């Protein structure tokens, strides 16, 4: 494990536990309710994460010296097997903004509860969701519904990219609000996926298929 870290020196207690081998899987972190504060932790425990650039925009800020321009990137990461993360990052160069966003996404990694919740299927394999889930960010709202095997991901390109990285192969989606606002829409999708594992109140459930 030490060789894979490439000189990483942990700054947190959790990082030290991972480095010492006292925690060997990301599942243990979720079971204990620990917060990941170092992206290297995710890199070590989920080395097969794939990255997908969701959006890149140029943002400008007015200062006393004039306009200050930076790029803002939104990146999704996932292993296509139940784990997905979403993050954003700003920098003067596109590449740096993408790297920052990818690191932030690793800090926001979440477990997605999968299954076969479609009444049309009932195959018992984790190809979809167990139940419907609602996500929201700003004025954007999305509902992800279980779908039968072979359906595919019925969603926009942005939603499809994030849902696919989570390992969901079949589902329906319904979205409301200004869905063309990509950052809000992307985080709404991520919120829906996150809630499949960490539901706080019954109103987070849209229903059980």
Secondary structure, DSSP 8 states (H G I E B T S, - for coil): -HHHHSS----SHHHHHHHTTS---HHHHHHHT-----HHHHHHH-TT-EEEEEEEEEEEEEETTEEEEEEEEEEEEE-SSSEEEEEEEEESSHHHHHHHHHHHHHHT-EE--EE---TTT---SSSEESSEEEEEETTEEEEEEE--TT--EES-HHHHHHHHHTT--SEEEEEES-TT-HHHHHHHHHHHHHHTT---SGGGEEE--
